[in-house]
């Protein structure tokens, strides 16, 4: 009998399993083999600090972000007093799973099938990868960390089948030598309707490789064709392709993360990807940690209502940031004209500083109220068309 079975071994599930194992709980971690999520791989210094990520996991350190508009105007934003770390999900996720196992979690490789309570005991049914046998694990609680369009969420949590998402696709390529369009210490974010009509494209260096991709929620967009256009525009069409990956990315946290008895969601399964930026690794790991906290509280108290702690703890710290980012996405991602204005707004030094202070520390900065007023006025002027997109 396990205290908790964690379904899904990405950053969220692996974090939850490690935290619970380190606290002395009997934990199982079930992960599907061979899955690598398409992801730019950016992590802020706060993640490195909060989750004790060793330097060896960083394949690159980024010191500049370049924003590119539909008309190919660009603004380079220096990352002051720090860096953005880059990880390769193929190796980073496995590192986290190994760390969870080293902490005491029992690791299983296979595909989740269902949850069975017919005997009066909660059992997780899965198909073992190596033997192809159907196996079961008895448990008191379950953490569903099986990604966007989560099977656990759809089966167990009200509203779990209605989460909005975009489809992300990227290609990992061999990185070229630095040239006019590619800098191994710079992340490029491309706001162009030709690449993505409602989200953005990216070129993120990973040391010896790079992630080139895009996301969209619009039906009918050819993701591979759009990525090919992006590679050509970035001077990367001749680089060798190492692998290709696609997957859904949720756009909004679910209103409910638990089923009121023995299941709580974490990470993409709960919808915790930042709007506008699509940033997910940090929020997934926080989601795993709060799910583990909620599970531990429920085991200690016997109150299933404590499973709600996962969502309340997460939203208490991050709700405002998510609301601001969602408003920005709704305002600026709807047309190329709006995207042009957004890149123009990014030229403002106050926008740059506040944006990266918020990114690095995961908090809205309140130290400069006049800067907030100034940004608010510029934002209104751009949205109302009072200033032209070319005006800086």
Order of alpha helices (4+ residues) and beta strands (2+ residues): beta-alpha-beta-beta-alpha-beta-beta-beta-beta-alpha-beta-beta-beta-alpha-beta-beta-beta-beta-alpha-beta-beta-alpha-alpha-alpha-alpha-alpha
